[in-house]
Amino acid sequence: MTDINEEIVALYFELKGYFVHKNLKYEIKKGKTKGESDIDLVVFKENPKRDEFKRAIVEVKGWHNETFSLSYFEDDRENRIYYFVRKEAIEAAEKFFKAKDFERVLVVPELSKKQRESCIREAKKRGITKILEFKEILDYIIQKTKWNKNYKDSTIQQVVRLFKLYILKEY
């Protein structure tokens, strides 16, 4: 089943000119047990602008009823935020990209305003290089979607178009 949060983030990167690969699978080993996991998105752009990156792995956390505070980033138990930067995931990304240099981007609903810098600092200590919030992603999609264009190939943009046409006239 498609995760709408991942689809929204994939559209954001596509609108920015990135090639997007969804659900890069990799094997995980835990003791004698083997399992499978995936990196939500792998993105690549041949000629990035100065403020953009060339390639990245992206983890999407669409937990929209929550604000991410420092406790989310400090939790040392099986913290699902960091799955995409564990050894097996990084190896899978290196194999996919045929390169070792790529960003590790975490997408969250919202960071705590009071603890924002602490959250970013803790995430960087654990291997995440950039955090994006959904508001930034949605704002970009809304800005790039025209109210007077039909988006037959993108359900998300078609819905945004209709909202802009009938409700969000300020965009």
Secondary structure, DSSP 8 states (H G I E B T S, - for coil): ---HHHHHHHHHHHHTT-EEEEEEEEEEEETTEEEEEEEEEEEE-SS--TTS-SEEEEEE---TT--B-HHHHH--SS-GGGGGGSHHHHHHHHHHHTSS--EEEEEES-B-TTTHHHHHHHHHHTT--EEEEHHHHHHHHHHHS-TTS--TT-HHHHHHHHHHHHT-TT-
